[in-house]
Amino acid sequence: MFEKDVYIKRREALRRKMKNGLALFIGNTEAPMNYPANTYHFRQDSDFLYFFGIDLPGLAGLIDFDSGKEMLFGNDFTMDDIVWMGPQPTIRELASGCGITLTAPVKKLEEIISEALSKKRDIHFLPPYRGETKMFLGSVLKENPCQMKTRASADLIHAVVSLRSVKEKIEISEIEQAVAIAHEMHVTAMKMCKPGVKEQEIFGMAEGIALSLGAGTSFPTILSINGQTLHNHSHNNILRKGRMMVTDAGAETNLHYASDITRTTPVGGKFSSQQKEVYEVVLKANVEAIRSTGPGKSNRDTHILACRILASGLKDLNLIKGDIDEAVQSGVHALFMPHGIGHMLGLDVHDMEGLGENHVGYNDKVKRSEQFGLAFLRFALQYLPGHVFTVEPGCYFIPELIGSWKAEGKFRDFINYGRIEKFMSVGGIRIEDNVLITGKGHKVLGKPIPKTIEEIESVCS
């Protein structure tokens, strides 16, 4: 945990943004894998961590915006628990660590909520994403658990998003630690990227580094020579020369702040001339997109800039033809980059995605596009100092997508389908960095991770 004043100030800031009612924050519980006593690795709810900081299951927090009262609910450990787990802190001790003085068993929470409901007070809660949380909310609110997501408080969502979006210095420091762990993961993966090695070996080594230096990975590692599959979680292939390995991997610190880095490495450590051609286009999009970021500029503009650079580079390779601005405006480039430029980063690797992407990245004035590719942009608003983003352009040769567009005759005036066939072996290339928006510009977080052709070939050798 951070010092208790951090959590006290965060809850005070939330109270200033909310007018009335009660806010209920439900911590996560243990989740069984295949029988009750064999559970998945516990991960606390990020909003509960942000306001209360306690990384243990079975807790709930309550903030009364009218009286200012704050309470922590949980059941003290029994002797049976202590026999298996060793000495454990009391709920009162846990509460003290985050600056709360009032505690009660979990069953008391239902009485307090019931009384509040009888007085027709507003009960605010965030969208639940776990079945156990939906059931608990349904029980205490006397509502259908299936309706809990739609009944979530828009006021509380907007207040939490406004607070969590702007990172404090201590949070930025944590993210930089997470990037430092990712540095070790990616450099190790590059060194292991040799013909005959199974993807699983590299995957296991990278995840082991994340566990040895922090709380593990911030998401299931994407590592594959089939990089044209954007989220490829299969690790069964044997690396062979002529292919490229996409490694999209990040770590969590022990306080659960995330990094998210992607690098693309040629198997054997040397780029072919064709791989170089495409890689340099993606690298330019990455570097120029990062360079364009700063307060007052928008992530949508960054996305469009990266798409224009990608399209221009592919035109130089005779894969795209015609007017570049018209091609990008029409969405031609999405054949090669069907995703957004990046996302917010913090306690969640897709920060606050559980609260709803449109609440985080869009507003009443800025609406999500329906165009293929641009529709997947998670954040389109202006940058503010303290925002932390990923910048991750890519270029992919997806056989099914290319085949579908070709069969439809889609954008034939812009796409050289015959020429694409010669590039299919490239698969996919993605380059991703983590960027802080500062008062005057931006900062790429963490120790630089090799990404130029010369740097990658040097590490691999």
C-alpha positions in Angstrom: 0.0 0.0 0.0 0.9 3.6 -0.3 0.9 5.8 2.8 -2.6 6.1 4.3 -2.8 9.9 3.4 -2.9 8.9 -0.3 -6.2 7.0 0.2 -7.6 9.6 2.5 -7.0 12.3 -0.1 -8.5 10.2 -2.9 -11.7 9.6 -1.0 -11.9 13.3 -0.1 -11.6 14.2 -3.8 -14.3 11.8 -4.6 -16.6 13.3 -1.9 -16.1 16.7 -3.5 -17.3 15.4 -6.8 -20.4 13.6 -5.6 -23.5 15.4 -4.4 -25.3 12.9 -2.1 -26.0 9.3 -1.3 -23.8 6.4 -0.5 -21.0 4.8 -2.6 -20.5 1.1 -2.3 -17.2 -0.4 -3.4 -17.1 -4.2 -3.5 -13.7 -5.8 -3.3 -13.1 -9.1 -5.2 -13.4 -12.5 -3.7 -11.4 -15.7 -4.2 -12.5 -17.5 -7.4 -12.1 -21.4 -7.6 -10.4 -22.9 -10.6 -11.7 -26.5 -10.4 -12.8 -27.0 -6.8 -13.5 -24.6 -3.9 -10.1 -24.8 -2.2 -8.1 -24.5 -5.4 -8.4 -20.8 -6.4 -7.0 -18.7 -9.1 -4.3 -16.2 -8.2 -6.2 -13.4 -6.4 -6.4 -10.0 -8.0 -8.1 -7.2 -6.2 -10.6 -4.9 -7.9 -8.8 -1.8 -9.2 -11.3 0.8 -8.0 -11.2 -0.8 -4.5 -7.4 -0.6 -4.6 -7.5 3.0 -5.7 -9.6 4.2 -2.8 -8.8 1.7 -0.1 -5.5 0.0 -1.1 -6.1 -3.3 0.7 -5.1 -6.3 -1.4 -7.1 -9.0 0.3 -10.4 -10.8 -0.6 -13.8 -10.5 1.0 -13.9 -6.7 1.7 -16.3 -3.8 1.0 -16.0 -0.1 1.5 -18.7 2.5 2.0 -18.6 6.3 1.6 -21.5 8.4 2.8 -21.4 11.7 0.7 -23.9 13.4 3.0 -22.3 12.8 6.4 -18.7 12.1 5.3 -18.7 8.8 7.1 -16.5 6.0 5.8 -16.6 2.3 6.7 -14.7 -0.8 5.9 -16.6 -4.1 6.0 -15.0 -7.5 6.4 -14.9 -10.6 8.6 -12.0 -11.2 10.8 -10.0 -14.4 10.2 -10.8 -17.5 12.2 -8.4 -19.8 13.9 -8.9 -22.3 11.0 -7.8 -19.5 8.6 -4.7 -18.8 10.8 -3.8 -22.5 10.9 -3.6 -22.6 7.1 -2.4 -19.1 6.4 -0.5 -17.9 9.5 -1.2 -14.8 11.6 -3.5 -12.4 9.8 -4.4 -8.7 10.4 -7.8 -7.7 11.9 -10.3 -5.7 9.9 -9.6 -2.8 12.2 -5.9 -3.0 11.5 -6.5 -3.1 7.7 -8.9 -0.1 7.9 -6.3 1.9 9.9 -3.8 1.4 7.1 -6.0 3.3 4.7 -7.2 5.9 7.2 -10.6 4.5 8.1 -11.8 4.2 11.7 -15.2 2.6 11.4 -15.4 -1.2 10.7 -18.1 -3.8 10.8 -18.7 -7.4 9.7 -20.0 -7.9 6.1 -23.5 -8.8 7.3 -23.8 -5.3 8.9 -23.5 -3.8 5.4 -26.9 -5.2 4.4 -28.6 -3.6 7.4 -27.0 -0.2 6.5 -28.0 -0.4 2.8 -31.5 -1.6 3.8 -31.9 1.5 6.0 -30.6 3.8 3.3 -33.1 2.3 0.8 -36.0 2.8 3.2 -35.1 6.5 3.3 -34.9 6.5 -0.5 -31.3 7.5 -0.5 -29.2 7.1 -3.6 -26.9 4.0 -3.6 -24.0 4.5 -6.0 -21.9 1.6 -7.3 -19.7 0.9 -10.3 -20.5 -1.7 -13.1 -19.7 -5.2 -11.7 -17.7 -7.5 -14.0 -17.7 -10.6 -11.8 -20.6 -12.9 -11.2 -19.9 -13.0 -7.4 -20.1 -9.2 -7.3 -23.3 -9.1 -9.2 -24.8 -11.6 -6.8 -23.7 -9.7 -3.7 -25.0 -6.4 -5.0 -28.3 -8.0 -5.9 -28.5 -9.4 -2.4 -27.9 -6.2 -0.5 -29.9 -4.0 -2.9 -32.8 -6.5 -3.2 -32.5 -6.3 -7.0 -32.1 -8.7 -9.8 -28.3 -9.5 -10.0 -28.5 -9.5 -13.8 -29.5 -5.9 -13.8 -26.6 -4.7 -11.7 -24.4 -3.6 -14.6 -27.1 -1.4 -16.2 -28.1 0.0 -12.8 -24.6 1.3 -12.1 -24.2 5.0 -11.2 -23.2 7.2 -14.1 -22.3 10.0 -11.6 -20.0 7.7 -9.7 -18.4 6.4 -13.0 -17.7 9.9 -14.2 -16.3 11.0 -10.9 -14.0 7.9 -10.6 -12.8 8.3 -14.3 -11.9 11.9 -13.7 -9.8 11.0 -10.7 -8.1 7.9 -12.0 -7.3 9.3 -15.4 -4.8 11.8 -14.1 -2.0 9.9 -12.5 -0.2 11.1 -9.3 3.6 11.1 -9.1 3.6 7.9 -7.0 1.5 6.2 -9.7 3.8 7.3 -12.5 6.7 5.9 -10.5 4.9 2.6 -10.1 4.2 2.4 -13.9 7.9 3.1 -14.6 8.8 0.2 -12.3 6.3 -1.9 -14.3 8.1 -0.8 -17.5 11.4 -1.8 -16.0 10.1 -5.3 -15.5 8.8 -5.4 -19.0 12.3 -4.4 -20.2 13.7 -7.6 -18.7 10.9 -9.6 -20.2 11.3 -8.3 -23.7 15.1 -8.3 -23.9 15.0 -11.9 -22.7 12.5 -12.8 -25.3 14.6 -11.2 -28.0 17.7 -13.2 -27.0 15.7 -16.4 -27.0 14.1 -15.7 -30.5 16.0 -18.4 -32.4 15.1 -21.2 -34.8 14.0 -24.4 -33.2 12.8 -22.8 -29.9 9.2 -23.4 -28.9 7.1 -20.3 -28.2 6.1 -21.8 -24.9 9.6 -21.7 -23.6 9.9 -17.9 -24.2 6.4 -17.3 -22.9 7.2 -19.2 -19.7 10.5 -17.3 -19.2 8.8 -13.9 -19.7 6.0 -14.6 -17.3 8.5 -16.0 -14.8 10.4 -12.7 -14.9 7.1 -10.8 -14.2 6.4 -13.0 -11.2 9.9 -12.8 -9.8 10.1 -9.0 -10.0 6.4 -8.0 -9.4 2.9 -9.3 -9.1 3.0 -11.1 -12.4 1.8 -10.1 -15.8 -0.7 -7.3 -16.4 -2.5 -9.4 -19.0 -2.0 -12.8 -20.6 1.2 -12.5 -22.7 0.7 -12.4 -26.5 3.7 -14.1 -28.0 3.6 -15.7 -31.5 5.1 -16.0 -34.9 1.5 -15.6 -36.1 1.5 -11.9 -35.2 -1.2 -11.2 -37.7 -3.6 -12.5 -35.0 -3.8 -9.4 -32.8 -4.4 -11.2 -29.5 -2.7 -14.5 -30.1 -2.6 -16.5 -26.8 -1.4 -19.8 -28.4 2.2 -20.7 -27.7 2.6 -24.0 -29.5 4.6 -23.0 -32.6 8.3 -23.8 -33.1 10.2 -20.7 -34.2 11.7 -20.9 -37.7 13.9 -18.6 -39.8 12.0 -16.2 -42.0 9.3 -15.5 -39.5 8.8 -12.7 -37.0 7.8 -13.0 -33.4 5.4 -10.5 -31.9 5.7 -10.2 -28.1 3.0 -8.1 -26.5 3.8 -8.4 -22.8 3.5 -6.3 -19.6 4.0 -6.6 -15.9 2.2 -5.5 -12.7 4.2 -4.1 -9.8 3.4 -5.4 -6.4 0.9 -2.5 -6.1 -0.7 -3.6 -9.3 0.3 -0.8 -11.6 0.7 -2.0 -15.2 3.0 -1.7 -18.2 2.2 -2.8 -21.7 5.0 -3.1 -24.3 5.2 -4.7 -27.7 8.2 -5.6 -29.7 8.6 -7.6 -32.9 11.8 -9.7 -33.4 12.9 -11.6 -36.5 13.6 -15.3 -35.7 17.3 -15.7 -35.7 17.9 -12.0 -35.0 18.4 -10.7 -38.5 15.7 -8.8 -40.5 15.2 -9.8 -44.1 15.1 -6.9 -46.6 11.3 -7.3 -46.9 10.8 -7.4 -43.1 13.0 -4.3 -42.8 10.8 -2.4 -45.3 7.6 -3.0 -43.4 9.2 -2.7 -39.9 10.6 0.8 -40.7 7.1 2.0 -41.7 5.7 0.8 -38.4 8.6 2.2 -36.4 8.2 5.6 -38.1 4.5 5.6 -37.2 5.4 4.7 -33.6 8.1 7.4 -33.2 6.1 10.2 -35.0 2.9 9.4 -33.2 4.7 9.6 -29.8 6.4 12.8 -30.9 3.0 14.4 -31.7 1.5 13.8 -28.2 1.1 16.6 -25.7 -1.5 18.4 -23.6 -4.5 19.7 -25.6 -3.9 17.4 -28.5 -6.2 14.5 -29.0 -5.6 10.7 -29.1 -7.8 10.6 -32.2 -5.5 12.9 -34.0 -2.5 10.8 -32.9 -4.3 7.7 -34.3 -5.1 9.4 -37.6 -1.4 10.6 -37.9 -0.1 7.1 -37.3 -2.6 5.7 -39.9 -1.5 8.3 -42.5 2.2 7.5 -41.9 1.4 3.8 -42.3 -0.6 4.3 -45.5 2.1 6.6 -46.9 4.8 4.0 -46.2 2.7 1.2 -47.7 2.2 3.3 -50.8 6.0 3.5 -51.1 5.9 -0.3 -51.0 3.3 -0.3 -53.8 0.7 -1.9 -51.5 -1.5 1.1 -51.4 -2.1 3.6 -54.3 -3.9 6.9 -54.8 -4.4 9.9 -52.5 -3.3 9.1 -49.0 -5.6 11.6 -47.2 -8.6 10.2 -49.1 -7.5 6.6 -48.4 -7.2 7.2 -44.7 -10.4 9.1 -44.5 -12.1 6.2 -46.3 -10.5 3.6 -43.9 -8.4 1.9 -46.5 -5.5 1.5 -44.0 -7.6 -0.5 -41.6 -6.9 -3.6 -43.8 -3.4 -3.4 -42.4 -4.1 -1.8 -39.0 -7.6 -2.6 -37.8 -7.1 -1.4 -34.3 -6.7 1.9 -32.4 -3.4 3.6 -31.7 -3.6 2.7 -28.0 -5.3 3.0 -24.6 -5.0 4.5 -21.1 -2.7 2.7 -18.7 -2.7 2.6 -14.9 -4.1 0.1 -12.4 -5.6 -1.7 -15.3 -3.7 -2.4 -18.5 -6.7 -1.1 -20.4 -7.2 1.5 -17.6 -10.8 1.7 -16.3 -12.2 -0.4 -19.2 -14.5 -2.1 -16.7 -16.2 1.3 -16.2 -17.1 1.4 -19.9 -14.8 2.5 -22.8 -17.3 5.3 -23.8 -17.2 6.7 -20.3 -13.4 6.8 -20.4 -12.6 7.8 -23.9 -15.6 9.6 -25.3 -18.1 12.2 -24.2 -21.3 14.1 -25.4 -19.2 16.0 -28.0 -16.8 13.3 -29.1 -18.7 10.2 -30.4 -17.2 6.9 -31.3 -16.9 6.3 -35.1 -18.6 3.4 -36.8 -15.9 3.0 -39.4 -14.1 -0.3 -39.3 -10.7 0.2 -37.5 -11.5 3.7 -36.2 -14.4 2.2 -34.2 -11.8 0.2 -32.1 -10.1 3.4 -30.9 -10.6 3.2 -27.2 -9.9 6.9 -26.4 -10.5 9.8 -28.7 -10.4 12.8 -26.3 -7.8 15.4 -25.6 -4.7 14.6 -23.6 -4.3 16.1 -20.1 -1.1 16.3 -18.1 -0.9 13.1 -16.0 -2.6 10.9 -18.6 -0.6 7.7 -19.4 -1.2 6.0 -22.7 0.1 3.2 -24.9 1.1 4.1 -28.5 1.1 0.9 -30.5 0.8 1.2 -34.3 1.0 -2.1 -36.3 0.9 -3.6 -39.7 -0.7 -7.0 -40.2 -1.3 -9.3 -43.2 -4.4 -11.1 -42.1 -5.3 -13.7 -44.7 -9.0 -13.9 -43.9 -9.5 -10.2 -43.8 -7.5 -9.6 -47.0 -9.4 -12.4 -48.7 -12.8 -11.0 -47.6 -12.0 -7.5 -48.9 -10.6 -8.8 -52.1 -13.7 -11.0 -52.8 -15.9 -8.0 -52.1 -13.7 -5.8 -54.4 -13.4 -3.4 -51.6 -11.2 -0.3 -52.2 -9.8 -1.7 -55.4 -8.8 1.8 -56.4 -6.6 2.0 -53.4 -5.3 -1.5 -52.7 -2.9 -3.6 -54.8 -4.2 -7.0 -53.8 -1.9 -8.8 -56.2 1.1 -7.2 -54.5 0.0 -8.1 -51.0 0.5 -11.8 -51.7 4.3 -11.2 -51.7 4.2 -9.8 -48.2 2.0 -12.4 -46.5 5.0 -14.1 -44.9 5.7 -10.9 -42.8 2.7 -11.8 -40.7 2.3 -9.0 -38.2 4.4 -6.2 -36.8 3.5 -4.1 -33.7 5.7 -1.6 -31.7 4.3 -0.3 -28.5 5.6 2.1 -25.8 4.1 3.7 -22.7 3.8 7.5 -22.7 3.1 10.1 -20.0 1.5 13.4 -21.0 3.4 16.2 -19.2 2.7 19.8 -18.7 4.6 20.8 -21.9 4.7 17.6 -23.9 5.3 14.0 -23.2 7.8 11.4 -21.8 8.3 7.9 -22.8 8.3 6.0 -19.5 11.0 3.6 -18.3 14.4 2.5 -19.5 14.3 2.4 -23.4 13.5 -1.1 -24.7 15.4 -1.9 -28.0 13.2 -1.1 -31.0 15.3 0.1 -33.9 16.5 -2.5 -36.3 20.1 -2.0 -35.2 19.2 -2.2 -31.5 17.2 -5.4 -31.9 19.8 -7.1 -34.1 22.5 -6.2 -31.6 20.6 -7.7 -28.7 19.8 -10.8 -30.6 23.5 -11.3 -31.5 
